[in-house]
Amino acid sequence: MNTNHPAPTDRLRRPIRDLRISVTDRCNFRCTYCMPKEIFGDDYAFMPKSELLTFEEIERLTRLFASIGVKKIRLTGGEPLLRRGMPDLVSRIMKVDGVEDVGLTTNGLLLGANAQPLHDAGLRRLNVSLDALDPELFGRLNGRGIDSAQILRQIDQARQVGFEVKVNMVVQKGANDGEILPMAAYFKERGITLRFIEFMDVGNDNGWSFKRVVTKKEIFDRLQAVHELEPVDPDYFGEVASRYRYKGTDTEVGFITSVSESFCSSCTRARLSSNGIFYTCLFASSGFDLRAMLRGGAGDEEILGAIVDVWESRSDRYSDERTEQTAKNRKKINMSYIGG
């Protein structure tokens, strides 16, 4: 394969650096902002296994994306640990030339049995989604009555194995914003980075409205009233989190601000759904079918040409353009399918 393709940039001169790969559309939680159980009930038809990209197909596409500049891979879902054999996929991706960083986003429920094999395969970074410490509230938010203590135990276990763990909390006004300070105190004490995510209008089913958004400024002000925070410089172009450090410690807190402070202008992320559709934005309404090319016998150069064409045509800046109206009227791909 010719790997000397010039690195493409899109119409806003953004390079491609990050690829988020969804490995399944299934999840064992029913969080209201992602897979509400009213929609994703027990009889919901998820994708048959034959529609999912195989590990060989994911590895091949990863090589192609890496050849044009992708350096960071994040494995996501659905809940990625529901996909069997994830350590095998991790070890394949770790061997791809050009890939410098591999992470995995999980709700943490299945970490116990998977932490050691994933670490043995070379994975070092985990993002665990946790929206509340209060057990009853967390059980309501995850739609399955699962106790937060279960997830906290899995986080501790993963750290003992040697993982760097960050915790992601999606904050919704009137739902879990009372948990901001307890979550901050708990994870500060343990030296774990906590990232507050503004409630976003991903998918079509989460009842999003501006009224339910707690902005970075509001969260920051609440934290600053109790903890002294100092800003941390970004590690790289396109870093999504605004980062701060608790003064006098090495422990960080971050904010992902796609509603109040858009980061579209520096977005370097591409997304690959579990059935091989290539998306250029989390809020996309359509994508490009790479699986059809893979299974139709296309060569590497042909597939690479398609990837480059899609990226060079990209002009997405949804968070810059979002209004209550566009959020309501635009049909978007559900997050469980595209990966968060």
Summary of the structure (lengths in Angstrom):
residues: 340
radius of gyration: 19.3
end to end distance: 31.0
largest distance: 59.4
contacts: 1119
relative contact order: 0.17
helix: 35%
strand: 18%
